[in-house]
């Protein structure tokens, strides 16, 4: 199963999605970034929760990260 199919089928964990997002952002891969966002929302809708980081907060979403950069 290739990366796109895995994203469509919610195979990746939240941590793996974070790594994929970093790589897709560097490559400006908009299709993958869209699928990652959909996969995260789908996982949350199914009741899965992202794991908390040591600082107690969840990993910031792409939009939150972008808004911080613009300040």
Backbone as numpy.savetxt, mean C-alpha at the origin, in Angstrom:
# Nx Ny Nz CAx CAy CAz Cx Cy Cz
1.84 -16.89 -10.53 0.98 -15.72 -10.53 1.89 -14.48 -10.53
1.63 -13.55 -11.42 2.46 -12.35 -11.48 2.00 -11.29 -10.48
2.79 -10.25 -10.38 2.56 -9.19 -9.39 1.18 -8.56 -9.54
0.75 -8.28 -10.75 -0.55 -7.63 -10.98 -1.68 -8.54 -10.50
-1.60 -9.82 -10.84 -2.64 -10.77 -10.41 -2.66 -10.90 -8.88
-1.48 -10.92 -8.27 -1.42 -11.00 -6.81 -2.08 -9.77 -6.16
-1.83 -8.60 -6.75 -2.46 -7.38 -6.22 -3.97 -7.44 -6.37
-4.44 -7.92 -7.49 -5.88 -8.01 -7.72 -6.54 -9.01 -6.79
-5.80 -10.02 -6.34 -6.35 -11.07 -5.48 -6.00 -10.89 -4.01
-5.50 -9.74 -3.62 -5.17 -9.42 -2.22 -4.25 -10.45 -1.58
-3.23 -10.86 -2.30 -2.29 -11.87 -1.80 -1.26 -11.24 -0.86
-0.87 -10.01 -1.12 0.20 -9.36 -0.36 -0.27 -8.88 1.01
0.65 -8.94 1.98 0.38 -8.39 3.32 0.53 -6.87 3.26
0.13 -6.20 4.32 0.28 -4.74 4.36 1.75 -4.34 4.27
2.63 -5.10 4.90 4.06 -4.80 4.86 4.60 -4.94 3.43
4.15 -5.99 2.74 4.58 -6.18 1.36 4.02 -5.07 0.47
2.81 -4.63 0.75 2.23 -3.53 -0.02 3.05 -2.25 0.16
3.55 -2.03 1.39 4.39 -0.86 1.63 5.65 -0.90 0.77
6.28 -2.07 0.71 7.49 -2.23 -0.09 7.18 -2.05 -1.58
6.10 -2.66 -2.03 5.70 -2.49 -3.44 5.42 -1.02 -3.76
4.79 -0.33 -2.81 4.47 1.07 -3.03 5.74 1.91 -3.17
6.73 1.65 -2.35 7.99 2.39 -2.44 8.63 2.19 -3.80
8.67 0.93 -4.25 9.27 0.63 -5.55 8.46 1.23 -6.70
7.15 1.13 -6.64 6.30 1.67 -7.70 6.40 3.19 -7.76
6.55 3.82 -6.60 6.70 5.28 -6.56 7.99 5.69 -7.25
9.08 4.97 -6.95 10.36 5.28 -7.58 10.28 5.13 -9.10
9.51 4.13 -9.55 9.38 3.87 -10.98 8.23 4.64 -11.64
7.48 5.38 -10.82 6.32 6.13 -11.29 5.32 5.20 -12.00
5.09 4.03 -11.41 4.20 3.01 -11.96 2.79 3.25 -11.42
2.03 4.04 -12.14 0.71 4.45 -11.68 -0.28 3.30 -11.60
-0.19 2.34 -12.51 -1.09 1.19 -12.48 -0.90 0.40 -11.18
0.34 0.14 -10.82 0.63 -0.60 -9.60 0.21 0.20 -8.37
0.45 1.50 -8.37 0.05 2.33 -7.23 -1.46 2.31 -7.03
-2.21 2.34 -8.12 -3.68 2.27 -8.03 -4.12 0.91 -7.47
-3.49 -0.16 -7.95 -3.85 -1.49 -7.47 -3.49 -1.68 -5.99
-2.40 -1.08 -5.56 -2.00 -1.15 -4.15 -3.06 -0.46 -3.29
-3.51 0.71 -3.71 -4.54 1.43 -2.96 -5.82 0.61 -2.88
-6.22 0.01 -3.98 -7.43 -0.82 -4.01 -7.25 -2.04 -3.10
-6.08 -2.65 -3.15 -5.82 -3.83 -2.33 -5.88 -3.49 -0.84
-5.31 -2.35 -0.46 -5.36 -1.93 0.96 -6.81 -1.74 1.41
-7.60 -1.04 0.60 -9.00 -0.79 0.95 -9.78 -2.10 1.03
-9.50 -3.01 0.12 -10.18 -4.30 0.12 -9.84 -5.10 1.38
-8.58 -5.09 1.77 -8.16 -5.81 2.98 -8.85 -5.22 4.21
-8.91 -3.90 4.29 -9.55 -3.24 5.43 -11.04 -3.57 5.45
-11.67 -3.57 4.27 -13.10 -3.90 4.18 -13.37 -5.34 4.62
-12.40 -6.22 4.43 -12.54 -7.61 4.85 -12.23 -7.80 6.33
-11.84 -6.71 7.00 -11.57 -6.79 8.43 -10.11 -6.92 8.81
-9.22 -6.97 7.83 -7.79 -7.04 8.15 -7.31 -5.66 8.57
-6.36 -5.65 9.48 -5.81 -4.39 9.96 -4.31 -4.36 9.74
-3.77 -3.21 9.33 -2.31 -3.11 9.20 -1.67 -3.22 10.58
-0.48 -3.80 10.63 0.23 -3.90 11.91 0.76 -2.53 12.29
0.87 -2.32 13.58 1.36 -1.05 14.07 2.88 -1.04 14.08
3.47 0.13 13.82 4.91 0.28 13.91 5.31 0.47 15.36
6.59 0.46 15.61 7.08 0.61 16.98 6.67 1.94 17.60
6.51 2.98 16.78 6.13 4.28 17.31 4.63 4.36 17.61
3.91 3.27 17.37 2.49 3.22 17.71 1.55 3.66 16.61
2.08 4.15 15.50 1.22 4.61 14.42 1.26 3.66 13.25
0.21 3.66 12.49 0.19 2.85 11.28 1.03 3.54 10.22
1.41 2.81 9.22 2.18 3.38 8.13 1.33 4.43 7.42
1.89 5.63 7.18 1.10 6.67 6.52 0.75 6.28 5.10
-0.43 6.67 4.67 -0.84 6.38 3.31 -0.08 7.27 2.34
-0.17 6.92 1.08 0.55 7.69 0.06 0.09 9.14 0.05
-1.20 9.39 0.20 -1.70 10.76 0.17 -1.22 11.55 1.38
-1.13 10.89 2.55 -0.62 11.57 3.74 0.84 11.94 3.56
1.61 11.03 2.97 3.03 11.28 2.75 3.21 12.44 1.77
2.41 12.45 0.72 2.51 13.54 -0.26 2.17 14.88 0.36
1.13 14.91 1.22 0.73 16.19 1.80 1.80 16.71 2.74
2.50 15.82 3.40 3.59 16.26 4.28 4.76 16.84 3.51
5.03 16.26 2.34 6.14 16.75 1.52 5.85 18.17 1.01
4.60 18.46 0.76 4.22 19.75 0.20 4.25 20.89 1.19
4.37 20.58 2.45 4.37 21.64 3.48 5.68 22.33 3.59
